[in-house]
Amino acid sequence: MGLEAQIDEILSLEKFANLDSRQKTVVKESVFANCLILSIENQKKYLDTIRNCVTEIEDLGDGYYNANGLCYYGIVITDVGRVPLDADGMIFPLNYKVKYREFPEPLGRLPRSVLHEFGHVVVKKSNINLLECKSGKDGKLLIDLGGLVINKSFSSDFGHTLSEIINEFTNLSAFKAYLAYQDVDQKSLEKMQEFAKNNGLSIVNTTPAYLMVLPQDLFSSYTETYLANDVLPEGTKEMFNPLYVKYTPLVKLIINAFQNPCCTYGDLVNAFQNGEGLAAMKNGEPINDLLFGYYESSFHPLEIFDEVMKEVIDWEQFCVLFDKELYSSSVNYDFLDKSIEYFTEFYKKRNEKFFKSSKITQQELERNMDGFYKTVESCRQFYLQERENHK
């Protein structure tokens, strides 16, 4: 069964009978776009999650979802199933309710809200296995909820900001992949091509559709912030959430800092173009440990970061600080400068460790650091310009 037929079969389930045919088309194409940038294995996991774990999909129309004093354009609500999957009570199923708000322009039939929310579903877990959880430094149980979000003993979470910003990046990749896909009706294709042309997105006509949607300069390209800028044509700014993308340059620097010193960014581009997704591996190791963690295990980047940096700042402390910045409309430059220092030290120490263990040569170490310092400079220049623009 083809990918589109699989999505049709899932959306025909009784639990999604509340969606009319137009709404199902919107959801289908958003799910389909997200699938285009995944490996075959992660496509299957994604569709299985929608089939088995998503209990409700709601189109909010022009409305909002309100909870805890906050107003959301869309949200994925997580519920822990009360009935364990095994007799020992160690495995608890997770259920999800997806709510999205429609933005009819400028994405044709790919409104940003539904594309974003189903982007979150890509990385969600189907269950909580208590045997796979970890004990935190304060004795609380750490639970992997998917993406980079970790729950502490069903009470508090951390890692939301990183997950939101990376999801905005994968949304852009999914949208570009969808632009490249040939089997959409001509009217929608022309509309999306016009949008892409007006906003600096490259359109490619290749098969399979995910070819060439990963930029050659991911660590220093900030298209998302451009598309969220108020000076763009009316409606265009709705594609990305300005609250999230104001820290896109910092997050791309963090992604660079988690690049496996044994691998180049070109390895990731090549693997992605071969359909292996952003969680791709080389010689049995992730090419990029943050992106691998995003798709596979929230604990993966935590363990790598803490091994190197726990005497300075640990992963939980950093994520908690970053999450506090999520709803601030302005950039905290003190936090930004400190973060650049943390991840520069992290990347430097990790490369030195690989060099000392003979995993990389002196030349490779220097190459890696030279590339990373260019990312740092690009990030700093971006924020220097932002400071000037807001004086």
Buried (B, 14 or more C-beta within 10 A) or exposed (E): EEBBEBBEEBBEEEEBEEBEEEBBBBBBBBBBBBBBBBBEEBBEBBBEBBBBBBBEBBBBEEEBBEEEEEEBBBBBBBEEBEEBBEEEEBBBBBBBBBBBBBBEBBBBBBBBBBBBBBBBBBBBBBBBBBEBBBEBEEEBBBBBBBBBBBBBEEEEBBBBBBBBBBBBBBBBBBBBBBBBBEEBEEEBBEBBBEBBEEBEBEEEEEEEBBBBBBBEEBBBBBBBBBBBEEEBEEEBBBBBBBBBBBBBBBBBBBBBBBBBBBBBBEBBBBBBBEBBBBBBBBEEEBBBBBBBBBBBBBBBBBEBBBEBBEEEBBBBBBBBBBBEBEEEEEBBEEBBEBBBEBBBBBBBBBBBBBBEEEBBEEEBBEBBBEBBEBBBEBBBEBBEEBEEEEE
